[in-house]
Amino acid sequence: MLAKAAWHNTSVPISALGIKKNQRNMVEVFKTDVEKAKERILLTLLMNTFPHCRINFDLEDCDRVLRVEGKDICCDTVISLLNTQGCYCEILE
């Protein structure tokens, strides 16, 4: 017979997890050369990589802007992901 695991409801203060209650989202903006045909594929890849972020493109802007909003965004990962899909990407200054 299998023993049942005992689960206990334990409260851990948010501060103990290294999370600040009022921590604000970062917003990173990138200049790209993404075309409409690749937009959906790239959004899917980005959302799978950064599931807790809000991500969108503004392809009508002259810089074909990619905007990523969330916590702990790794810009190098965003750039690398787009580059591996054949797209140019750099942080918009």
N, C-alpha and C positions, 0 to 999 in steps of 0.2 A: 504494500500500500504506500502511496506517495504521501509524504508529509506536506501539509499546507505551509506556505511561506507566511511569516508574520509580517504584516505591513503596519508601520506606525506613521501616523500623521505628525511630522515634526515641522515646526516653523523655523525657518532660517531667516534672519534679518537680511534685507536687501543689501545693506552695506557689507555684510560678510561675503557676498558674492562678487564684490567689486563693482557693483552697479549703483550709480547714483540715481536717486529718485527723479531728479529734474534734469537728467542728462538729455541734452538736445541732439536731434538728428544732425548728421553732417550732410551737406549737399555738395556733391562733386559734379562739375560740368566739363564735358569733353567736346572737342572739335573732332568731327569724323568726316568720312566721305561715303557714308552709308546710303545706299539707294533703297527706294521703296520696296523693291523685290526681296531684299534681305532683312528688312525691318522685323518682320514677325519671327523669323528664325533666330535673330540676334536677341530679341526680347525674351524669347523662351530660354535661350542659353543663359542670359544674364539673370533672369528670375530664378532659374534652377541653382545658379551659383550664389546669388544673394536673395534668398527667399523672403527675408524680412525687410526688403527695401522697396521703395517706390521707384520705378524706372520708366523713363519715356524718351522718345526721340522728338525733336522738332526739325523735320526734314525740309521745312519751308524756309528756315533760317539759313543765311549764307554759309554758316559754319556747320550746318547739319548736326545740330547740338544733341548730345546724349546727356541726360540729367539722371543722376542716381542719388536718392535721398534715403538715408538710414544711418545706422550705427556701425562703426568698424568697417568702413568701405576701403578695400585695398585697390588703389588706383592702378597699380601694376597688373593686378589680375584682370581688371576691366580692359586695360589696353592690350594685354596679351590675348585675351579671349577674342577681341575684335580682330587683332592682327592674324590670329590663326584661321580666321574666317575670310581672310583676304581684304580686310578693311583697314583704313588708316584711322588712328585714334591718338589724340594727345590731350593733356589737360588744358583746358581753355584758360588762359591767363587774363 
